Amino acid sequence: MNFHYLDGLWVTTKNLKISVFDLSVVRGFGCFDFLRTYGNKPFLLNAHLDRFFRSAKILGLKIPLTRDKIKKIIYTGIGKNNFIETNIKVILTGGVSSDAITPGKSSFIVIFTKAADCPRSHYEEGVRLITIPASRVLTEAKSLDYLMAVVAMQGAKDNGADEALYLDKSGKIYEATRSNFFAVIGGKLNTVKDGVLLGVTRKVVLELAKKLNIEVIERDIFLHELKNFREAFITASNKEIMPVIKIDEKMVGNGKVGQVTKRLMEEFRNLTHSA
């Protein structure tokens, strides 16, 4: 039985309920953040809370609890659920609205579920992405509005792909639906900085690249450069560093997981296992 936090109470999944008139339901308005544990300790908790508070500020929402109180709730929830490893999703809703547009009193929710690793083959053999003309709204905020992501992932699954990569009309690459994107070109690590949600795992990868003396270039990347990609990968809290070996119907590099990606994956796993 899972236990979750809802507005001051610990409730089971069955009783984790909010009003259908909440703006998170009727408009997809609100924000969240997601993290997981390693050794059942929350990984990079402060960085995730920084982004959560930043997202709420951008949306004009007030978080009803202090950072220390939220940390206490997270640690308490990890203990109550006693999973081997735990996924943690912190949510702030837009609140019940009298006119279905004006924010009301927010609900504060923390959901705890059992963490499950992605298939080993995703890391050993790599994954395929499809491209879709779309981009995130209010890119600096991790909002509850994932309309395009849900639609894009339906298309990805229908096409036998594992993720969808957002592009604009010029072919500029932004990010995947729930991941940041990296490409290795000429031995240098390239990633997009503008117009994307800057992920916590993305930041870790940049720090690891510096440690490994891998040059990083933050710039606009375009799909027509795919022929120059020697390697590519996506990053997210639940995916870690996941190699990409195909985009649409075109192979990335030689279609195998590259050495730069492998080095970063190894360093990331060393970091998480020592966390």
C-alpha positions, 0 to 999 in steps of 0.5 A: 500500500502506497502512502502519499502526502495531500494538504497536511494528511498522509493518505493511501492511493485510493484516497489521494483525491482533489476537486475536479474544479481544480485548475490542474484538472480543468486547465492543466495549470500548476507545477511539479518536480520529479526526483528519485532515490539512490540507496533510498536517499533523494538524489539532488533534492536541493536542486529539484526544490530550487526548480520547483520553487522557481516554477511556482514563482513563474506561474504566480503560485505560492507554495504553502510550506517551507523548504525544510517542511517539504524535505521532512515530508519527502524523507517521511514518505520514503520511510513510510513506503519503504520501497527499495528505491523511490520515485518522488513527485512534488505537485502544486496545483492551481487550486479550485477556481470559481471562474475556471481561469483564476487560481485558487487555493493550491493543493500541495501533493507529494506522490511516492511510487516504487522506482523501476529502472529502464530496460538494460537494453536501452543503455547497452543498445540505445533508443530511437527518437522521432521528431515532432514540430512542437515546443514547451510553453514557459520553458523555465517552469516545469508545469503540469501542462504536458499536452504536446508531450502526451500527443507526441509520445502516442506518435512515438509509440505508434512508430516504435520509438522510445521518445519524441524530439521537439523541433521548430519550423527551421529544424532547430532541436529543442528537447525531448518530451521529458528529457534534455538532448545532447549530441557529440560532434567532433569530439565535443558535447553539444546541447541546447540552452535556450527554449528548453527546460534545464534539467537537473540531470543535464546540469550533472552531465555538464559537470561530469563532462568538465571533470572528464575534460570533454569540451561542452558547447551550449548552442542551437542545434539543427536537425540537418546536422544529424549527419555530423552527430557521432553520438547522441543521448537524452537525460532525465531523472528517470532515464539518467543518461540514455544513448540515442542511436537513431532519429527518425529513420537516420542512424546516429554515427555508426548506430552504436553507443559511443565512447563519450556517452559510455564515459559519462554513463559510467561517471554518472553511475559512480556518482549515484552509487556513492550518493 
